[in-house]
Amino acid sequence: MAKRKSYSRGYSPRKTDIREVRQRFLILCEGEKTEPNYFRRFRVFINVVEIDVQGVAKDPSKLVKEARALKEQEDYDQVWCVFDRDDWTPENFNNAISSAENQGFKVAYSNEAFELWYLLHFEFLNAGIPRSDYCKKLDRYLNKRYQKNSEAIYDELLDKQPTAIKNATSLLTQYNPQAPAKDNPSTTVHLLVQELNRFIK
């Protein structure tokens, strides 16, 4: 097995209000590029946190199994499973969430696609739309063609991130009780974003 790379990013000395805590994150993504490219851009303090981001191109249930295997090999403080509803069966999607949570892992899911998180930077969307319409809307908001595997999208959206967190949080409250496979649109990506933000400069 090839040695995995660590994708921590650090750009300045530690701030005085950052705790002296060394945390290791494993962020395992269903997508091979879109999600990993986004999470690798977080500028975390490398003396406080280390982030291992991997894209595995597996369905949600298999992704969670892969996370368990990796956790058995190395010591991670937080394990996050990132996957979309897409066209996976409701059983696969819901079982993946339950399995992850039962093992102490955290889940950043999107129903239907990760681009919902990007779209929430610009608008509060509470009605399901085709996945292709996510990209059309992003084209308009970005004033250019949305590039699915962009390495710059994190920086392009950063100043609007508080809006996205607010919109994602409000969206989840509309579902009571929550049924992730049916709650379209919905996302918990903001929970991972908020956790990483604890360690950025």
N, C-alpha and C positions, 0 to 999 in steps of 0.2 A: 504494500500500500504506500502510495506516495505521501511524503510528509506534507501535512497541511500547513498552510500559511496563516499567519496572524495578520489581521488587517487593522490593528490599532492605529490611531492617528493622534499625534500630540504636537501642539504648536506653541506652547508657552509654559513657563514654570507653573507649579501648582499654586492655586489660589489658597488663601488662608482659611476660607470657609469650606474647603473640600476635606473630608475626613481622610485620615491615613488608612484607607481600606483598599486592599488589593482584591478586586473582584474579577472573575473570569466569566465571560458570557460566551455561550454557544448559540448562535442564531442560524437555524437550519431552515432554508427557504425552498419552497416548491419550485420556484423559477430559478433558472441557472444564471440569469443576468439582471433582470429588472429589479428585483428586490435586493439581491446582494449589492448591486451598484449603489443603491440608495443608502443602505445601512452602513456601508463602508465609508461613507462621507462624513459620518459623525466625528467631530473633532474632540475626542475624549482625552483626558489626561492619562498618558501612558504609564505614569507611576501609580495610578489609582485603579485603573481598569484595563483589562485586555479583552478584545472582542474577536472571536473567531466566527467569521461569516462564511457559510457554505451554501451553494445551490446544488440540489441533488436530483432535480427532475424526476420526482416520484409522486405518486398520489398521496393524499393526506395520511392515510393509515400507514403506508410504508414509510413515509417521512418520519412519523413518530417512532416507528420501530428502529429506524436509523439513528434517531436522536438517542434512544435508549442504549444502542450499541456504542455510540460515541461517548456517552456519559460513563459507561462501564470502563472505557479505556482511559479516560482522563477526568480530572477533577474540575468540574465547572460549578460555579456558584449559582448561575442562572442559565437555564436552558429554555430557549424560545423556539417554537415551531411556527413558521410563517407559511400560510397556504390560503388558496382561494376556493370559493365554492365551485366556480367554473361549471363544468359538465359532470363533475363527480356525483355519484349517487348520494342521496341524503344520508343513507346508512354509513357510507364511507366517511363522509364529512363529519357527521355527529359523533361517530365512534372514535374518530381521530381526536376530536376535542376532548371527549371523556377520557380516553386512554392517556392523553398527554397530562391532563389535570390529575388523574389518579396516580401518576408517577412523579408529581411535583413539578412538572414542566408548565410553562406558560404558553399561551396561544395568541398569536396576532393573525386573526383570520379576516378575510374580506368576502363579502357576498354582494356582487358576484366576483369582482376582480380587484387586484391591488390598485388599479387606476382610480377606484372610488376614493381612496385616501388622498390622491393628488387632487381630485375634483373638489373634495371638501375644503381645500384651501381657498376656493373661489366662491362656492355656493353651498347652501344647505339643501341637500338632495334627499328627499324622503319618499320617493316613488321609484319603483323599479324601472329601469330602462335597459335596452340591449347593450351588451358590452361594447359593441362598436360605437355606440353613441358617447361612451366615456371619452374615447379618443377624439371624436368630432368636437365635443365641448372643450377638451383641452387644447385642441388646435386653435380655437377662437380665443380662449383665455391667454394662451401663451403667445399669440400673434405669430405663430409659426407651426409647422407640422410637428406634432408630438412624436418624439423618438422613443419607442418602447424600452430600449436598453440604454437609455441615456446615462452617462456618468456625471452629468451636470445638473440633473433635475433637483437634487437635494438643495444645492446652492440657489437655484432659480426660485425655489418655493420657500426658502427659509424664513423670509420676513413675514410670510403669511401662515406660518406654522401654528401660531396661537389660534387663528381662526379655524384651522382644520381640527385642532384638538377640541375646541368648543363645539364645532358642528358634529364631530364623531361622538362626543359624549352625549349631546342632546339626542342624536339619532338612536343611540342604544336605549335611552330612557323611554322611547316610544314603544318598545316591545316588552310587554309584561304579561306572562313570563316570556323569557327569551327562548327562541327556537332557532339557533343559528342557521340551519339549512333552509329555513323558510323566511327568515327575516331579511328581505331584499328591498332596499339596500341596508347593509350594516357592516361595521368593521370594528375590530379591536386593535388595529395597528397603533392607534394613539397611545395605548397602554405601554407598548414597547418604546415608542418615541419618548414618552414622559420618563420612563426609567432610564434610558440612555442620556436624556437631558440632565439628569442628576450629576453626570460625570463630564460634561463638556466644559470647555474653558469659558 
